[in-house]
Amino acid sequence: MTAVPSPASIDAVARSSGRPNRVQGDDRWVLAVDVGCQRLSAGLVSASGQMVVRDRVTTPTRGVWSALERLVRRVVAARSAEHDRIGWCGVTCEGPIEEPAGRVSPLSMPALQGFELRQRISELTDIDAVLETRGNGRAMAERWFGGHDPDDADHMIVVIASESVDGGVIVDGQVVHGRTGNAGNLAHVLVELDDGLACLCGGSGCLMPYVSTRALEAEINRPLRRAPASIRERTGVMLGRAIATAASSFDSRLALIGGATVAGLGPELTEVVARETAQRAKLSHLQDLRVDTVALGPEGPLLGAAVSALSRARR
Ligand SMILES: [Zn+2]
């Protein structure tokens, strides 16, 4: 359990974003919960992004709900008298999710297929929880707290390539949800039509097997930081193909990439992605399209869960 000092920079970004925040000044806290195939995280976050308590555990192969239940109880119990008013609960989970039913079936977590995550968290906390994909949460967190130029961040694609591949799309300042809450993730955009690599979804040629840390390390049989240049080049090309495809459809101005794969392959990867994106995005409305890395670090997933709840609260 760690008590986190007030991140003054995040408060400053929220204030300077130029967007009215109707929950700003509310002294209630958000219980933020993030469910990933590697880690389960929970924390208490203020309406301005200040995180006072956070805790996490390695995601077990079995008994995921029991581990998550214990984690959430610990975080709630650890709050001080000063932070005892919890007003909202936001939950993000690796997709696919199924809204409005509140179920999740994360691709890399067999133990949670068809699990009624939103209802179980709501019952546990006695708060109506909001459920989003991790990718949509991350996109909203970058939009609110990333410090990006609002003219760019209002028209933005976010791709997080780690063990799983998540992402979200912001159009006209709003995250795109779609019919079941899964819109915006580029993980299963087709990037290779001839002899494409097999994907966990059952298809082949999707972006995911070309950029997932787990898939890449299995393919090269060594840690990603020791990947050959050819793998870095291929990863960047595939990300560029997916981003150019999505940007032309969503009229995007900024594409952010992040996650363990991006960190492991270094800044040269971003250069390859930017080059490939520019080569493929030739339309006049894409001339200002820019590729960069995400601004938020390890706090990103929990901020994403918190913003998921706060963005509904201010409607
Ligand atoms: Zn796929």
Residues whose N, C-alpha, C, O or C-beta is under 5 A from the ligand:
A	BS01	ZN	A187 H188 C199 C201 G203 C206
